[in-house]
Amino acid sequence: MKPRIHPDSRLVVFRDRAADVAFLTRSTADSPRTIEWQDGNTYPLIDVEISSTSHAFYTGNQRVLDTAGRVERFERRYGRTRKAAR
């Protein structure tokens, strides 16, 4: 690798806010917030909204969108706009 062109990689704790789970990994991301990890060391902390722990694709809890219900609700709210063309 060429020297001085790659960002520094360091240990960082990512905390999934949705699942209340934290994991330690290497990253180039940095944060002014820190957390004391299980090993007694202090690491930068980055809060994420979703991770593989809480994402529907990985957990198998996918929601099925009811597109037919959405169309019916739209038609009820705004009325049918399609008229027979003659």
Secondary structure, DSSP 8 states (H G I E B T S, - for coil): --TTSS---EEEEEEETTTTEEEEEEES---S-EEE-TTS-EEEEEEES--TTT-HHHHS------HHHHHHHHHHHH--------
